[in-house]
Amino acid sequence: MNNDSSSRIVAHLKSWMATAAPGAKLPSTRSLVADYQASPVTVQKALQTLTAQGLIESRPGVGTFVRAVRMARPSDYGWQTAALRSPLAALPPASSTMREVPQDAISFHSGYPARELLPERLVRAALTRAARGDAALSRPPAAGMPELQSWFAQELTASTPAGITPPNPSDVVVLPGSQSGLSSIFSALVGRGRPLLMESPSYWGAILAAAQAGVRVVPVPSGPDGPEPGELARAFDESGARVFYAQPNYANPTGAQWPAETRDQVLDVIRAKGAFLVEDDWAHDFGISSHPVPVASRDDSGHVVYLRSLTKSVSTSIRVAALIARGPARDRILADRAAESMYVSGLLQAAALDVVTQPGWQTHLRSLRHQLESRRDLLVTSVREHIPQAHIEQVPKGGLNLWLRLPDGTDLQRLVRDCETAGVIVARGDEWFPAEPAGPFIRLNFSGTNPGAFPEGARIIGQMLERNPAY
């Protein structure tokens, strides 16, 4: 009722202001309360709305006035063109996965899990405890809190077989999210103008980070079983690259997981070429019908730079990740991080550590596995029923996404636009290719809100696809 009354007052005052002179004084709050038979709180809410819209301004001790309209003078930023010169690298546009969309839309585009899939109770309790502790007021070491370094190192150690030396806590560098880690790795280990091998398709954020670092991306085709080791070796030889970026477990966008044979063969190629593998283990906590096996657990010679993020599985507000690197590579990356951000918030590090060391964390992960499985299966069933033209190359064993190949000749831009008009938001697949797309694809996230709408969303996509004949 208060919201309705507040809206009514806003509408009436707007009508009055339309005929009032700029600078006219509004009636006092007491008068408005009497005129509209509303509470002081409701009147204040209406005035706050008008203030936020730039229609009125308050002068303490004087009153509230209609804001005078100021003539806008066109801004001239031409001088910046000369000062900035041409950009060193053309940056890709912002990903469609980061868009804000209407709440009533059926959203398949986001790259983040819905709130109900997060350990909300653990996160809130952890933040409360962290705020009461020393971490809220002290500066942590540049490489991260020692206790959190130990946790990341121990997690990788648990996957390390006998005969391989596990990482030390000192090999860990805590990051404010894995995206910033990618930027530092590409800058420190590749360098501007030099080649970087990258799976294709691949994570759009890695493509963006590579462009920002000014490195030259060389695509390596990757399928359901990962890259073909012979093709990878040839790409190293032809390009002269010494770094390969890949997602061996539940790749974004395809959901692919490398089999053990591919992991071993790729690592053999990396060693033979004297190169680095940058392993992005972003979906470590999102296994469904398999468990992630990091390639880094098979290497103790410093060939694998391992990225492990907690942002998506703990909370998007707790941007904490880590990289594990050995030898001089670790020192170079840490130096770049120090120049970029000096250190990661101790409060966020303490909260992240609190969450993942609680007994309830493992309970949450077991529940999450089942929830993701039911969502994935519902979406797969919906796609097969309503979008028979789409090809599902593989049902992912983990991760958050389903990758669909559409008929050749599909006008992808038109399809995405038509779906959005019909209330369904999907992500175009071409932004996951570092070079030309290998075909028309879309990525559907099955961890978003309202999974009950998956069948209807798939029906609409199929309907729009029928109206979009391939040429």
WOMOMO-V964922 format. One line per field, one symbol per residue. ss: DSSP state (a for helix, b for strand, c for the rest). phi: phi as a letter, one per 30 degrees, with the letter a starting at -180 (. if undefined). burial: I if it has 9 or more other C-alpha atoms within 8 Angstrom, else O. Layout:
ss->???
phi->???
burial->???
//
This chain:
ss->caaaaaaaaaaaaaaaaaacccccbcccaaaaaaaacccaaaaaaaaaaaaacccbbbbcccbbbbcccccccccccaaaaaaacccccccccccaaacccccccbbcccccccaaaccaaaaaaaaaaaaacaaacccccccccaaaaaaaaaaaacccccccccccaaabbbbccaaaaaaaaaaaaaccccbbbbbbcccaaaaaaaaaaccbbbbbbbbccbbcaaaaaaaaaaacccbbbbcccccccccccccaaaaaaaaaaaaacccbbbbbbcccccbcccccccaaaacccccbbbbbbcaaaaccccccbbbbcccaaaaaaaaaaaaaaccccaaaaaaaaaaaccaaaaaaaaaaaaaaaaaaaaaaaaaaaaccccbbcccccbccbbbbbccccccaaaaaaaaaaccbbcbbaaaaccccccccbbbbbcccccaaaaaaaaaaaaaaaaccccc
phi->.ddddddddeddddddddcddejdddededdddddchbdedddddddddddddicbbcceickcbddddcddcedcceddedddidddbddddedddcdcbeddddccddccddedccdeddddddddddddcdddbccddedkdeddedddddddedcdddjcdddceddcbdbdjdddddedddddccjeicdbdbebdadddddddddddidcdcdbdbceciddedddddddddcidbbbcabdcheccdidbddeddeddddddeddcibccccccdceccdccacdbddedcbbcidccccbccedccaddcdbbaccbbieedddddddddddbiaceddddddddeddcdedddddddddeddddddedddddddddcbdddccdadddaibbccccceejdddddddddddddjbcbcddddccdbdddldbbcccccddhdddedddddddddddddcddc
burial->OOOOIIIOIIOOOOOOIOOOOOOOOOOOIOOIIOOOOIOIOIIIIIIOIIIOOOIIIOOOOOIIIIIOOOOOOOOOOOOOOOOOOOOOOOOOOOOOOOOOOOOOIIIIIIOOIIOOIIIOOIIOOIIOIIIOOOIIOOOIOIIIIOOIIIIIIIOIIOIIOOOIOIIOIOIIIIIIIIIIIIIIIIIIIIIIOIIIIIIIIIIIOIIIIIIIIIIIIIIIIIOIIIIIIOIIIOIIOOOOIIIIIIIIIIIIIIIIIIOOOIIIIIIOIIIOIOIIIIIIIIIIOIIIOOOOOIIIIIIIOIIIIIIIIIIIIIIOOIIIIIIIIIOOIIOIIIOIIIOOOOIIIIIIIIIIIIIOOIOOIOOIIOOIIIIIIOIIOIIIOIIIOIIIOIOIOOOIIIIIIIIIIIIOOIOIOOIIOIIIOOIIIIIIIIOIIIOOIOOIIIIIIIIIOOIOOIIOIIIIIIOIIOOIOOO
//
